[in-house]
């Protein structure tokens, strides 16, 4: 219906307990698990230049996050338009395997969001070749960025076994 969503395999369709589309940029699906339930939040953040939109985006993200049951494992995935750096100051939240050296403004905003909710940016936790970190390539093929991320509650971070990018799928989604 909007600009974000989930594809659910028919084998687990019966485990889906809820779906909410908060805005065209944010939606949430709740899935029943064996030991924990999961709240998966899919996002597509505005570009960095759009400060007013970004403020609204994080306000809505906060609302949908706070609306998740307290005991759920909360996972945020998607295009956050955030370059996360390798700054030592943020290591408890971002670890050390980011593609970028320095965080941009969206990256700092995302780190602050994660920190205030005791989350970890799992997409920067694992050592991979740069080609497996890059999530966006410019149309001319000259600029590469890691702007899509996965965040998870810090208490459940040990459940994440790996996060990486698989090359090849290109749907030219940038407008």
PASEBA-1860 file (N, C-alpha, C; in nm, 3 decimals):
! residues 175
1> XXXXXXXX> 0.082/-0.120/0.000/0.000/0.000/0.000/0.087/0.126/0.000 ~ 0.196/0.125/0.077/0.284/0.240/0.083/0.420/0.205/0.023 ~ 0.525/0.271/0.064/0.657/0.252/0.006/0.743/0.150/0.076 ~ 0.698/0.088/0.184/0.775/-0.015/0.254/0.684/-0.134/0.278 ~ 0.744/-0.250/0.298/0.662/-0.368/0.321/0.746/-0.490/0.348 ~ 0.678/-0.604/0.358/0.742/-0.732/0.385/0.687/-0.836/0.289 ~ 0.769/-0.931/0.256/0.725/-1.049/0.184/0.729/-1.163/0.285 ~ 0.616/-1.231/0.304/0.606/-1.336/0.404/0.586/-1.470/0.332
9> XXXXXXXX> 0.672/-1.564/0.361/0.661/-1.697/0.306/0.535/-1.764/0.359 ~ 0.467/-1.839/0.273/0.341/-1.903/0.315/0.359/-2.001/0.430 ~ 0.482/-2.055/0.448/0.506/-2.148/0.559/0.499/-2.080/0.695 ~ 0.526/-1.949/0.701/0.522/-1.880/0.830/0.410/-1.778/0.839 ~ 0.326/-1.773/0.738/0.216/-1.676/0.736/0.130/-1.684/0.861 ~ 0.109/-1.803/0.913/0.025/-1.821/1.031/0.088/-1.764/1.158 ~ 0.218/-1.733/1.154/0.287/-1.676/1.271/0.277/-1.523/1.277 ~ 0.233/-1.462/1.169/0.218/-1.316/1.166/0.096/-1.278/1.249
17> XXXXXXXX> 0.119/-1.192/1.348/0.010/-1.153/1.437/-0.040/-1.011/1.412 ~ 0.040/-0.929/1.342/-0.001/-0.790/1.322/0.082/-0.728/1.211 ~ 0.023/-0.632/1.142/0.093/-0.549/1.045/0.039/-0.408/1.055 ~ 0.130/-0.310/1.059/0.089/-0.170/1.063/0.176/-0.091/0.966 ~ 0.112/-0.011/0.882/0.183/0.082/0.796/0.164/0.220/0.856 ~ 0.268/0.269/0.924/0.258/0.397/0.995/0.260/0.513/0.896 ~ 0.354/0.512/0.804/0.368/0.614/0.700/0.417/0.542/0.575 ~ 0.427/0.613/0.463/0.486/0.547/0.345/0.631/0.503/0.369
25> XXXXXXXX> 0.695/0.555/0.471/0.835/0.526/0.499/0.858/0.424/0.612 ~ 0.753/0.390/0.686/0.771/0.302/0.803/0.654/0.205/0.814 ~ 0.686/0.077/0.829/0.582/-0.022/0.859/0.640/-0.125/0.956 ~ 0.549/-0.197/1.020/0.591/-0.295/1.121/0.511/-0.423/1.105 ~ 0.579/-0.534/1.123/0.512/-0.663/1.124/0.549/-0.733/1.256 ~ 0.452/-0.799/1.317/0.476/-0.875/1.440/0.468/-1.023/1.407 ~ 0.566/-1.098/1.455/0.574/-1.241/1.426/0.591/-1.316/1.557 ~ 0.512/-1.421/1.574/0.520/-1.505/1.693/0.637/-1.601/1.679
33> XXXXXXXX> 0.720/-1.608/1.782/0.834/-1.699/1.783/0.819/-1.803/1.891 ~ 0.915/-1.894/1.897/0.910/-2.002/1.995/0.935/-1.951/2.136 ~ 1.041/-1.871/2.152/1.075/-1.819/2.285/1.042/-1.671/2.299 ~ 1.050/-1.598/2.189/1.021/-1.455/2.188/0.932/-1.424/2.069 ~ 0.859/-1.315/2.079/0.791/-1.261/1.963/0.881/-1.153/1.903 ~ 0.861/-1.126/1.777/0.949/-1.033/1.705/0.866/-0.919/1.647 ~ 0.916/-0.798/1.663/0.860/-0.681/1.597/0.964/-0.634/1.497 ~ 0.934/-0.651/1.369/1.025/-0.611/1.261/0.974/-0.481/1.202
41> XXXXXXXX> 1.058/-0.381/1.203/1.021/-0.249/1.152/1.101/-0.223/1.025 ~ 1.031/-0.202/0.915/1.095/-0.175/0.786/1.087/-0.024/0.759 ~ 1.200/0.034/0.720/1.205/0.179/0.703/1.273/0.218/0.572 ~ 1.239/0.339/0.529/1.307/0.403/0.416/1.315/0.551/0.452 ~ 1.431/0.591/0.502/1.449/0.727/0.554/1.463/0.828/0.441 ~ 1.429/0.955/0.468/1.451/1.061/0.369/1.600/1.085/0.347 ~ 1.631/1.157/0.241/1.770/1.194/0.213/1.820/1.289/0.321 ~ 1.950/1.299/0.334/2.010/1.378/0.442/1.974/1.526/0.437
49> XXXXXXXX> 1.955/1.581/0.320/1.928/1.726/0.307/1.792/1.766/0.362 ~ 1.703/1.674/0.380/1.564/1.703/0.417/1.545/1.694/0.568 ~ 1.591/1.797/0.640/1.590/1.797/0.786/1.449/1.786/0.846 ~ 1.352/1.861/0.789/1.215/1.855/0.843/1.157/1.716/0.827 ~ 1.177/1.657/0.708/1.128/1.522/0.685/1.197/1.422/0.778 ~ 1.327/1.443/0.801/1.402/1.352/0.886/1.352/1.360/1.030 ~ 1.322/1.481/1.077/1.267/1.496/1.213/1.135/1.420/1.225 ~ 1.047/1.437/1.125/0.919/1.365/1.126/0.941/1.214/1.118
57> XXXXXXXX> 1.035/1.171/1.035/1.064/1.029/1.021/1.102/0.968/1.155 ~ 1.195/1.031/1.228/1.238/0.975/1.355/1.130/0.985/1.462 ~ 1.044/1.085/1.451/0.931/1.094/1.544/0.835/0.976/1.522 ~ 0.804/0.946/1.396/0.717/0.831/1.365/0.785/0.699/1.399 ~ 0.915/0.689/1.372/0.989/0.568/1.406/0.985/0.545/1.556 ~ 1.003/0.651/1.632/0.996/0.641/1.778/0.856/0.594/1.822 ~ 0.751/0.647/1.761/0.615/0.607/1.797/0.591/0.459/1.770 ~ 0.633/0.412/1.654/0.609/0.271/1.621/0.697/0.180/1.706
65> XXXXXXXX> 0.818/0.225/1.738/0.907/0.147/1.824/0.847/0.137/1.964 ~ 0.802/0.248/2.018/0.743/0.250/2.153/0.612/0.172/2.158 ~ 0.545/0.156/2.043/0.421/0.080/2.038/0.442/-0.071/2.035 ~ 0.566/-0.114/2.022/0.597/-0.257/2.022/0.590/-0.310/2.166 ~ 0.541/-0.432/2.183/0.541/-0.489/2.318/0.683/-0.492/2.377 ~ 0.694/-0.464/2.504/0.825/-0.452/2.571/0.910/-0.577/2.558 ~ 0.848/-0.695/2.565/0.925/-0.820/2.562/0.962/-0.867/2.422 ~ 0.908/-0.803/2.319/0.941/-0.842/2.182/1.087/-0.813/2.150
73> XXXXXXXX> 1.146/-0.895/2.064/1.275/-0.864/2.005/1.245/-0.763/1.896 ~ 1.302/-0.644/1.908/1.275/-0.538/1.812/1.392/-0.527/1.713 ~ 1.359/-0.533/1.584/1.459/-0.526/1.478/1.415/-0.419/1.379 ~ 1.504/-0.328/1.348/1.478/-0.224/1.249/1.566/-0.253/1.129 ~ 1.505/-0.261/1.011/1.580/-0.290/0.890/1.540/-0.192/0.780 ~ 1.634/-0.163/0.692/1.597/-0.084/0.576/1.698/0.022/0.538 ~ 1.653/0.107/0.447/1.733/0.215/0.393/1.723/0.335/0.487 ~ 1.825/0.354/0.567/1.825/0.463/0.664/1.904/0.584/0.614
81> XXXXXXXX> 1.958/0.577/0.492/2.038/0.686/0.436/2.140/0.737/0.537 ~ 2.198/0.647/0.612/2.291/0.682/0.719/2.426/0.617/0.693 ~ 2.528/0.700/0.682/2.665/0.649/0.672/2.719/0.639/0.815 ~ 2.741/0.518/0.859/2.795/0.492/0.992/2.946/0.482/0.979 ~ 3.017/0.558/1.059/3.163/0.557/1.054/3.223/0.455/1.151 ~ 3.352/0.470/1.174/3.424/0.380/1.264/3.475/0.454/1.386 ~ 3.405/0.559/1.427/3.448/0.640/1.539/3.455/0.556/1.667 ~ 3.564/0.569/1.739/3.586/0.493/1.863/3.478/0.522/1.967
89> XXXXXXXX> 3.431/0.645/1.970/3.330/0.688/2.068/3.202/0.605/2.060 ~ 3.165/0.561/1.939/3.039/0.491/1.920/3.054/0.338/1.915 ~ 3.171/0.286/1.941/3.197/0.142/1.925/3.099/0.050/1.999 ~ 3.051/0.083/2.118/2.955/-0.008/2.182/2.826/-0.026/2.100 ~ 2.795/0.070/2.016/2.672/0.066/1.938/2.697/0.020/1.795 ~ 2.811/0.060/1.737/2.834/0.035/1.595/2.942/-0.069/1.566 ~ 3.014/-0.110/1.665/3.128/-0.202/1.648/3.231/-0.138/1.554 ~ 3.306/-0.217/1.476/3.418/-0.154/1.403/3.428/-0.188/1.256
97> XXXXXXXX> 3.328/-0.250/1.198/3.344/-0.297/1.060/3.257/-0.221/0.960 ~ 3.242/-0.093/0.979/3.165/-0.014/0.885/3.245/0.011/0.757 ~ 3.176/0.034/0.649/3.240/0.068/0.521/3.301/0.207/0.527 ~ 3.237/0.298/0.600/3.279/0.438/0.607/3.372/0.462/0.726 ~ 3.453/0.565/0.714/3.543/0.605/0.822/3.472/0.699/0.919 ~ 3.395/0.794/0.865/3.326/0.893/0.947/3.175/0.886/0.922 ~ 3.099/0.912/1.026/2.953/0.912/1.016/2.905/1.046/0.961 ~ 2.800/1.042/0.878/2.738/1.166/0.835/2.630/1.205/0.937
105> XXXXXXXX> 2.558/1.315/0.910/2.456/1.362/1.005/2.348/1.256/1.029 ~ 2.304/1.189/0.922/2.205/1.083/0.939/2.262/0.967/1.020 ~ 2.390/0.940/1.002/2.455/0.834/1.079/2.456/0.868/1.228 ~ 2.490/0.991/1.260/2.491/1.035/1.400/2.349/1.027/1.458 ~ 2.251/1.069/1.380/2.113/1.064/1.425/2.070/0.919/1.452 ~ 2.110/0.828/1.362/2.077/0.686/1.380/2.147/0.629/1.502 ~ 2.273/0.663/1.522/2.348/0.617/1.639/2.282/0.666/1.767 ~ 2.240/0.792/1.769/2.172/0.847/1.887/2.040/0.775/1.913
113> XXXXXXXX> 1.965/0.746/1.805/1.840/0.671/1.820/1.869/0.533/1.880 ~ 1.967/0.464/1.824/2.003/0.329/1.872/2.048/0.334/2.018 ~ 2.130/0.431/2.051/2.181/0.444/2.187/2.068/0.469/2.287 ~ 1.974/0.555/2.252/1.866/0.589/2.344/1.769/0.472/2.365 ~ 1.773/0.372/2.277/1.685/0.256/2.290/1.761/0.127/2.318 ~ 1.887/0.141/2.353/1.973/0.027/2.384/1.975/-0.075/2.269 ~ 2.000/-0.024/2.149/2.008/-0.107/2.029/2.151/-0.107/1.977 ~ 2.180/-0.202/1.890/2.311/-0.214/1.827/2.291/-0.214/1.676
121> XXXXXXXX> 2.382/-0.149/1.603/2.378/-0.150/1.457/2.451/-0.276/1.412 ~ 2.376/-0.381/1.386/2.435/-0.511/1.355/2.499/-0.516/1.217 ~ 2.462/-0.424/1.130/2.519/-0.425/0.995/2.665/-0.381/0.993 ~ 2.716/-0.333/1.105/2.858/-0.294/1.113/2.935/-0.382/1.212 ~ 2.881/-0.499/1.241/2.942/-0.588/1.340/3.037/-0.692/1.281 ~ 3.026/-0.719/1.153/3.096/-0.834/1.097/3.201/-0.791/0.994 ~ 3.314/-0.857/0.998/3.422/-0.828/0.905/3.392/-0.896/0.770 ~ 3.376/-0.814/0.670/3.353/-0.862/0.534/3.434/-0.777/0.437
129> XXXXXXXX> 3.452/-0.827/0.317/3.510/-0.745/0.211/3.418/-0.627/0.187 ~ 3.475/-0.516/0.139/3.394/-0.397/0.114/3.278/-0.424/0.018 ~ 3.297/-0.512/-0.079/3.189/-0.540/-0.174/3.069/-0.605/-0.106 ~ 3.089/-0.659/0.012/2.980/-0.720/0.087/2.926/-0.627/0.196 ~ 2.977/-0.504/0.200/2.925/-0.402/0.291/2.842/-0.298/0.217 ~ 2.878/-0.270/0.093/2.814/-0.166/0.014/2.669/-0.202/-0.014 ~ 2.578/-0.106/0.012/2.436/-0.130/-0.014/2.381/-0.036/-0.121 ~ 2.463/0.062/-0.166/2.419/0.154/-0.270/2.537/0.190/-0.359
137> XXXXXXXX> 2.510/0.191/-0.488/2.611/0.231/-0.586/2.548/0.337/-0.674 ~ 2.621/0.445/-0.700/2.568/0.551/-0.785/2.546/0.498/-0.927 ~ 2.456/0.561/-1.001/2.430/0.515/-1.138/2.556/0.514/-1.228 ~ 2.650/0.605/-1.201/2.772/0.606/-1.282/2.876/0.505/-1.234 ~ 2.845/0.436/-1.124/2.933/0.331/-1.073/3.058/0.380/-1.003 ~ 3.064/0.509/-0.968/3.183/0.567/-0.907/3.173/0.585/-0.756 ~ 3.053/0.598/-0.704/3.034/0.623/-0.561/2.965/0.503/-0.497 ~ 3.018/0.462/-0.382/2.963/0.347/-0.309/2.936/0.387/-0.165
145> XXXXXXXX> 2.825/0.339/-0.110/2.788/0.371/0.028/2.726/0.251/0.097 ~ 2.738/0.249/0.227/2.665/0.155/0.311/2.562/0.238/0.386 ~ 2.440/0.241/0.333/2.336/0.326/0.392/2.215/0.247/0.440 ~ 2.212/0.117/0.412/2.107/0.029/0.461/2.160/-0.044/0.584 ~ 2.080/-0.052/0.687/2.129/-0.109/0.812/2.027/-0.199/0.879 ~ 2.077/-0.276/0.975/1.995/-0.360/1.060/2.029/-0.326/1.205 ~ 1.928/-0.289/1.283/1.945/-0.260/1.425/1.866/-0.363/1.504 ~ 1.921/-0.404/1.617/1.854/-0.501/1.703/1.878/-0.463/1.849
153> XXXXXXXX> 1.785/-0.500/1.934/1.802/-0.476/2.077/1.935/-0.536/2.123 ~ 2.009/-0.463/2.204/2.142/-0.507/2.248/2.136/-0.641/2.321 ~ 2.031/-0.665/2.396/2.025/-0.792/2.472/2.007/-0.913/2.382 ~ 1.969/-0.892/2.256/1.949/-1.003/2.163/2.054/-1.005/2.051 ~ 2.154/-0.919/2.060/2.251/-0.907/1.951/2.327/-1.038/1.928 ~ 2.343/-1.120/2.029/2.415/-1.246/2.012/2.338/-1.344/1.922 ~ 2.211/-1.317/1.897/2.133/-1.402/1.807/2.159/-1.372/1.660 ~ 2.223/-1.260/1.631/2.255/-1.224/1.494/2.384/-1.294/1.455
161> XXXXXXXX> 2.375/-1.382/1.358/2.491/-1.461/1.319/2.574/-1.393/1.209 ~ 2.512/-1.313/1.124/2.584/-1.243/1.018/2.491/-1.142/0.952 ~ 2.550/-1.035/0.901/2.478/-0.937/0.820/2.574/-0.898/0.708 ~ 2.529/-0.913/0.584/2.611/-0.875/0.470/2.524/-0.847/0.350 ~ 2.583/-0.785/0.252/2.513/-0.752/0.128/2.546/-0.855/0.023 ~ 2.445/-0.897/-0.051/2.465/-0.986/-0.164/2.452/-0.905/-0.292 ~ 2.556/-0.905/-0.372/2.556/-0.827/-0.496/2.470/-0.896/-0.601 ~ 2.427/-0.818/-0.696/2.360/-0.876/-0.811/2.218/-0.826/-0.831
169> XXXXXXX> 2.141/-0.814/-0.726/2.005/-0.765/-0.742/2.009/-0.614/-0.761 ~ 1.963/-0.567/-0.875/1.961/-0.424/-0.901/1.828/-0.392/-0.966 ~ 1.746/-0.319/-0.894/1.615/-0.285/-0.947/1.604/-0.136/-0.977 ~ 1.718/-0.064/-0.975/1.720/0.079/-1.005/1.607/0.153/-0.933 ~ 1.605/0.140/-0.801/1.496/0.197/-0.722/1.516/0.344/-0.691 ~ 1.638/0.397/-0.709/1.660/0.540/-0.679/1.596/0.626/-0.787 ~ 1.521/0.724/-0.740/1.453/0.814/-0.835/1.520/0.948/-0.838
END
